[in-house]
Amino acid sequence: MNVANLLTRAGRSSAERPAIAVGADQYATYGTLANRVASLAHALGRRVGLAPGARVALLMKNCPAYVEVLFACWHGGFIAVPVNAKLAPPEFDFILGHAGARVCFVTTDLAEVVAKLKPGLDNLAAIVCVDDAEYATLFSGDTMPAASREPGDTAWLFYTSGTTGRPKGAMLSHRNLLAMTLSYFADVDQIAADDCILHPAPMSHGSGMYILPHVAAAAKQVIPASGGFDPGEIFDLISVHRGAAFFAAPTMVHRLVDFGGAGAADTGNLKTIVYGGGPMYVEDCKRAMALFGNKLAQIYGQGESPMTITALSKARHAETDHPRYDARLASVGVPHSVVEVAVADAEDNPLPPGETGEILVRGDAVMAGYWRNPKATNETLRGGWLHTGDMGVFDGDGFLTLKDRSKDLIISGGSNIYPREVEEVLLRHSAVAEVSVVGLRDREWGEIVVAFVVGKEGEKIETGDLDALCTRELARFKRPKQYRFIDALPKNNYGKVLKTELRLHFAKPEDERS
């Protein structure tokens, strides 16, 4: 079982179909791509000396070579280690060293950074810049058949963001990636051969994982010429490429909706926006649907169960006449077909619908463990379940609603308060652009609720108006005791709000901040 066989099959059965485009221009057909991948895999084995199981790092911005290198890793039996190109050099250094990467593929913008790290990385034998002539020479030799791999063999080392410590490398097997691929068709969206996926989000993460189902359907991969996310460029690409889908963090969806030319843009070719990776509030979701129509699907997953825990399909988004429509829109949908999902108490006992606990997952999409970290593996996979660290609650119909990370739960006066519930209410104020709610230590209450609010440009927000809104919509104990108005919420490279930073830095008096 080797996920590279998805490309081998497409290269034979759909050889003339476009496989990769850069902007509006075709880069390769499936026949060409399959041949280049087989050549590159052969070169990595014979000329570079990699053995099956060797780790190959991809430290690149989005580009067509990303697809080639990723599939060449699997074709040759190697382990791909995609790394977020927006990380800092010390983070690159840790991941490359911890993974024991033998080769690192880079784009020009990162070549010098990695070259400076190489003397301290004993395992790193070669750095290959995909923009240089050296890369082209790797395609000049023989090809090879896809290596034989066992279902449980590691295919992708997915390094977590490391917001609470060192990143951990989730070992994703060929079985995991194939389960994710098949679950996309069953639970997220259908793909026709003349559809395409745009890649404005990093291919080192969710967007790159969705390469697989689109290769399985012999659909086209479209790389923005910028290599990243620009709202105007995305609207232009949608006007060119039919059946366009893409993965987006909620912050990207916000920027598309707020883009000045969004109302006049031609979005007839847009098929699906799959959003995930952070909370999409109900009001924001409705705004996006008002602009794009019924084109939104939601997924909830983690690196440890890639893109595959629950999904809220386009059909569910369209059920506006359902009596619990808003509650379902606030949920993350129902479990994927390839996993079992439970909500459990602190002793891992399953909880009934309506009770909040930690979300646990098991099934063919769940990782084997963390690379070189047995302690974290044993803790996270205890009892045969992936312990996500997320808090959630099932309703009676099987829809899961997230209640924040367990570490973000606020306990005030002995009562549990989930920040997202408060955030949802505050976002109904017309002048609020973003908000994040955290708990701060308090001698009397244990913690108090504090709301950090970002206002829309040019609009004034009165604390009294926010108080009045919360008084109408929330129980007294849930209402913020304080409001802090800031210019922007601190976020990591994936667009997730750093609540820890809000608690530790922004919560201090101004004269104590550094």
Long-range contacts (C-beta under 8 A, 24 or more apart in sequence): 1-149, 1-150, 1-151, 1-174, 1-175, 1-178, 2-74, 2-75, 2-77, 2-146, 2-147, 2-148, 2-149, 2-174, 3-74, 3-155, 3-174, 3-177, 3-178, 3-181, 3-212, 4-37, 4-41, 4-71, 4-74, 4-75, 4-146, 4-147, 5-146, 6-181, 6-212, 6-215, 6-216, 7-33, 7-34, 7-37, 7-71, 7-75, 7-215, 8-34, 8-75, 8-146, 10-34, 10-215, 10-216, 10-218, 11-35, 13-218, 14-193, 14-218, 17-193, 17-218, 17-220, 18-220, 19-67, 19-215, 19-218, 19-220, 19-221, 20-64, 20-67, 20-220, 20-221, 20-222, 20-223, 21-196, 21-220, 21-221, 21-222, 21-223, 21-241, 22-63, 22-64, 22-222, 22-223, 22-225, 23-222, 23-223, 23-224, 23-225, 23-237, 24-237, 24-240, 24-241, 27-64, 27-223, 28-64, 30-218, 33-67, 33-68, 33-71, 35-143, 36-68, 36-139, 37-68, 37-71, 37-72, 37-75, 38-75, 38-143, 38-144, 38-145, 38-146, 39-138, 39-139, 39-140, 39-141, 39-142, 39-143, 40-68, 40-69, 40-72, 40-75, 40-138, 40-139, 41-72, 41-73, 41-75, 41-76, 41-78, 41-143, 41-144, 41-146, 41-147, 42-76, 42-141, 42-142, 42-143, 42-144, 43-138, 43-139, 43-141, 44-72, 44-73, 44-76, 44-78, 44-103, 44-138, 45-76, 45-144, 46-141, 46-142, 47-138, 47-141, 48-102, 48-103, 48-125, 48-126, 49-125, 50-76, 50-78, 50-102, 50-103, 52-76, 52-77, 52-78, 52-147, 52-149, 53-77, 53-78, 53-79, 53-153, 53-154, 54-78, 54-79, 54-102, 54-103, 55-79, 55-81, 55-99, 55-100, 55-101, 55-102, 55-157, 56-80, 56-81, 56-101, 56-102, 56-103, 56-104, 56-105, 57-81, 57-82, 57-83, 57-95, 57-96, 57-99, 57-101, 57-103, 57-104, 57-105, 58-82, 58-83, 58-104, 58-105, 58-204, 59-83, 59-85, 59-92, 59-96, 59-104, 59-105, 59-106, 59-110, 59-114, 60-85, 60-105, 60-106, 60-107, 60-110, 60-130, 60-203, 61-85, 61-107, 61-109, 61-110, 61-227, 61-228, 62-199, 62-200, 62-202, 62-203, 62-207, 62-223, 62-224, 62-227, 62-228, 63-107, 63-130, 63-223, 63-227, 64-221, 64-223, 65-105, 65-107, 65-130, 65-135, 66-203, 66-208, 66-223, 67-203, 67-211, 67-221, 69-105, 69-130, 70-203, 70-208, 70-211, 71-215, 73-155, 74-146, 74-149, 74-155, 74-174, 75-144, 75-146, 75-147, 76-144, 76-147, 77-147, 77-148, 77-149, 77-153, 79-154, 79-155, 79-156, 79-157, 80-155, 80-156, 80-157, 81-156, 81-157, 81-159, 81-169, 82-156, 82-158, 82-203, 82-204, 82-205, 82-208, 83-159, 83-204, 84-202, 84-204, 84-205, 84-493, 84-494, 85-109, 85-110, 85-202, 85-204, 86-202, 86-493, 87-493, 89-113, 89-116, 89-117, 91-162, 91-167, 92-117, 93-117, 93-120, 93-121, 94-166, 94-167, 95-159, 95-167, 95-169, 96-121, 96-124, 97-121, 97-123, 98-166, 98-167, 98-169, 98-371, 98-372, 99-157, 99-159, 99-169, 99-371, 102-126, 103-127, 103-128, 104-128, 105-129, 105-130, 105-135, 106-130, 107-131, 107-227, 108-132, 149-174, 150-174, 151-175, 151-178, 152-368, 154-368, 154-371, 156-306, 157-371, 158-205, 158-303, 158-304, 158-306, 158-367, 159-303, 160-303, 161-492, 161-493, 161-494, 161-496, 163-492, 163-496, 163-498, 163-500, 164-407, 164-500, 168-370, 168-371, 168-373, 168-376, 169-370, 169-371, 169-372, 169-373, 170-303, 170-304, 170-367, 170-370, 170-371, 171-367, 171-368, 171-369, 171-370, 171-371, 172-303, 172-306, 172-367, 172-368, 173-367, 173-368, 175-364, 176-306, 176-364, 176-365, 176-366, 176-367, 176-368, 177-209, 177-212, 177-306, 179-308, 179-338, 179-363, 179-364, 179-365, 180-209, 180-212, 180-213, 180-306, 180-307, 180-308, 180-338, 180-365, 181-212, 181-213, 181-216, 182-337, 182-338, 183-308, 183-336, 183-337, 183-338, 183-339, 183-365, 184-210, 184-212, 184-213, 184-307, 185-213, 185-216, 186-336, 186-337, 186-338, 187-311, 187-313, 187-336, 187-337, 188-274, 188-297, 188-299, 188-311, 188-313, 189-245, 189-271, 189-272, 189-274, 189-297, 189-313, 189-314, 191-216, 191-217, 191-219, 191-245, 192-217, 192-219, 192-243, 193-217, 193-218, 193-219, 194-219, 194-242, 194-243, 195-219, 195-220, 195-242, 195-243, 195-244, 195-245, 195-271, 196-220, 196-221, 196-222, 196-241, 196-242, 196-243, 196-244, 196-245, 197-221, 197-222, 197-244, 197-245, 197-246, 197-247, 198-222, 198-224, 198-234, 198-237, 198-238, 198-241, 198-244, 198-245, 198-246, 199-223, 199-224, 199-246, 200-224, 200-228, 200-229, 200-230, 200-233, 200-234, 200-246, 200-248, 200-252, 201-229, 201-246, 201-247, 201-248, 201-249, 201-252, 202-494, 205-303, 205-494, 206-247, 206-276, 206-277, 206-301, 206-306, 206-307, 207-246, 207-247, 209-306, 209-307, 210-247, 210-274, 210-307, 219-243, 229-255, 231-255, 231-256, 231-259, 231-262, 232-259, 232-261, 235-259, 235-261, 235-262, 235-265, 235-266, 235-267, 238-265, 238-266, 238-267, 238-269, 238-270, 239-265, 239-266, 239-269, 240-269, 241-269, 242-269, 243-269, 243-271, 244-269, 244-270, 244-271, 245-271, 245-272, 245-273, 245-274, 246-272, 246-273, 246-274, 247-274, 247-275, 247-276, 248-273, 248-274, 248-275, 249-275, 249-276, 249-277, 249-278, 249-494, 249-495, 250-275, 250-277, 250-278, 250-279, 250-280, 250-281, 250-284, 250-495, 251-278, 251-491, 251-495, 252-495, 253-280, 253-284, 253-288, 254-284, 256-288, 256-291, 257-284, 257-287, 257-288, 257-291, 262-291, 263-291, 267-291, 267-292, 267-293, 267-295, 270-295, 271-295, 272-296, 272-297, 272-314, 273-297, 274-298, 274-299, 275-299, 276-300, 276-301, 276-307, 277-494, 277-495, 277-496, 278-494, 278-495, 278-496, 278-497, 279-402, 279-420, 279-423, 281-330, 281-423, 281-424, 281-427, 282-326, 282-329, 282-330, 282-424, 283-424, 283-427, 283-428, 284-427, 285-317, 285-329, 286-329, 289-317, 294-318, 298-332, 298-333, 299-332, 299-333, 300-332, 300-333, 300-400, 300-402, 302-386, 302-388, 303-367, 304-366, 304-367, 304-380, 304-386, 304-388, 305-339, 305-361, 305-363, 305-365, 305-366, 305-367, 305-386, 305-388, 306-365, 308-336, 308-338, 308-339, 308-365, 309-335, 309-336, 309-339, 309-341, 309-359, 309-361, 309-388, 310-334, 310-335, 310-336, 310-341, 310-400, 311-336, 312-399, 324-395, 324-397, 327-395, 327-399, 327-401, 328-399, 330-401, 330-424, 331-395, 331-399, 331-400, 331-401, 331-402, 332-392, 332-400, 332-401, 332-402, 333-399, 333-400, 334-398, 334-399, 334-400, 335-398, 335-400, 336-363, 336-365, 338-363, 338-364, 338-365, 339-363, 339-364, 339-365, 339-366, 341-400, 342-385, 343-392, 343-393, 343-394, 343-400, 344-385, 348-382, 348-383, 348-385, 353-393, 353-394, 353-395, 353-396, 354-393, 354-394, 354-395, 354-396, 355-393, 356-391, 356-392, 356-393, 356-403, 356-416, 356-418, 357-391, 357-392, 357-393, 358-387, 358-388, 358-389, 358-390, 358-391, 358-392, 358-406, 359-388, 359-390, 359-391, 359-392, 359-400, 359-402, 360-385, 360-386, 360-387, 360-388, 361-385, 361-386, 361-388, 362-386, 391-418, 408-438, 408-439, 408-499, 409-439, 410-437, 410-438, 410-439, 410-447, 410-449, 411-439, 411-446, 411-447, 412-439, 412-442, 412-445, 412-446, 412-447, 412-448, 412-449, 412-477, 413-445, 413-446, 413-477, 414-446, 415-477, 417-449, 417-477, 417-478, 419-449, 419-499, 421-474, 421-478, 422-449, 422-451, 422-470, 422-474, 422-478, 422-479, 422-480, 423-451, 425-469, 425-470, 425-473, 425-474, 426-451, 426-453, 426-466, 426-469, 426-470, 428-469, 428-473, 429-461, 429-465, 429-466, 429-469, 430-456, 430-459, 431-455, 431-456, 431-459, 431-460, 431-461, 432-456, 432-461, 432-466, 433-457, 434-488, 434-489, 436-489, 436-497, 436-499, 436-502, 437-480, 438-499, 438-502, 438-503, 438-507, 439-503, 440-482, 440-503, 440-507, 442-481, 448-481, 448-482, 449-478, 449-479, 449-480, 449-481, 449-482, 450-480, 450-481, 450-482, 450-483, 450-484, 450-507, 451-480, 451-482, 451-483, 451-484, 452-484, 452-485, 452-486, 452-489, 452-502, 452-506, 453-483, 453-484, 453-485, 453-486, 454-485, 454-486, 454-487, 454-488, 454-489, 455-485, 461-485
